[in-house]
Amino acid sequence: MPDMNGFELCRRLRQLPVSINMPIIMLTAASGEEDRMMAKKAGANDLLGKPFNLDTLSEHIKVLLK
């Protein structure tokens, strides 16, 4: 994304009334512990590293929607 990174996008989404409670899963090539902490701090519910398996993504979505 040329104008902002995913962490900033997540922070901005959390400020909007329509998306304040929306589950957010960040998909990223950077999936170390520091990245996970930054994602949580930005308001993400989960973070998956690329490449990811579609079955794994589906399971993470199911957990968040319960």
C-alpha positions as CSV (number, residue, x, y, z in Angstrom):
1,M,0.0,0.0,0.0
2,P,1.7,3.2,-1.1
3,D,0.2,5.7,1.4
4,M,0.1,3.6,4.6
5,N,1.0,0.2,6.0
6,G,-1.4,-2.4,7.3
7,F,-0.9,-1.4,10.9
8,E,-2.0,2.2,10.2
9,L,-5.0,0.9,8.2
10,C,-6.1,-1.3,11.1
11,R,-5.8,1.7,13.5
12,R,-7.9,3.8,11.2
13,L,-10.5,1.1,10.8
14,R,-10.8,0.8,14.6
15,Q,-11.6,4.5,14.8
16,L,-14.7,4.2,12.6
17,P,-18.0,3.3,14.3
18,V,-18.9,0.9,11.5
19,S,-15.8,-1.2,11.9
20,I,-14.9,-0.8,15.6
21,N,-16.1,-4.3,16.5
22,M,-15.4,-6.0,13.1
23,P,-12.9,-8.9,13.3
24,I,-9.6,-8.1,11.6
25,I,-7.1,-10.7,10.5
26,M,-3.9,-9.2,9.1
27,L,-2.1,-11.3,6.4
28,T,1.6,-10.4,6.2
29,A,5.0,-11.7,5.1
30,A,6.3,-10.4,8.4
31,S,4.8,-12.7,11.1
32,G,7.4,-12.6,13.9
33,E,6.5,-12.0,17.5
34,E,7.2,-8.3,17.2
35,D,4.8,-8.1,14.2
36,R,2.1,-10.0,16.2
37,M,2.5,-7.5,19.1
38,M,2.2,-4.5,16.6
39,A,-0.9,-6.0,15.0
40,K,-2.6,-6.5,18.4
41,K,-1.6,-2.9,19.4
42,A,-3.1,-1.6,16.1
43,G,-6.4,-3.4,16.9
44,A,-6.1,-6.6,14.9
45,N,-7.7,-9.8,16.2
46,D,-5.2,-12.1,14.5
47,L,-2.2,-12.2,12.2
48,L,-1.3,-14.9,9.7
49,G,2.0,-15.1,8.0
50,K,2.3,-15.6,4.2
51,P,2.1,-18.0,2.6
52,F,-0.9,-19.3,4.4
53,N,-3.1,-22.3,3.9
54,L,-6.8,-21.5,3.1
55,D,-7.9,-24.1,5.6
56,T,-5.9,-22.4,8.3
57,L,-7.4,-19.0,7.3
58,S,-10.9,-20.6,7.4
59,E,-10.3,-21.9,10.9
60,H,-9.1,-18.5,12.2
61,I,-12.2,-16.9,10.7
62,K,-14.5,-19.4,12.3
63,V,-12.9,-18.8,15.7
64,L,-13.4,-15.0,15.4
65,L,-17.0,-15.3,14.3
66,K,-18.1,-17.4,17.3
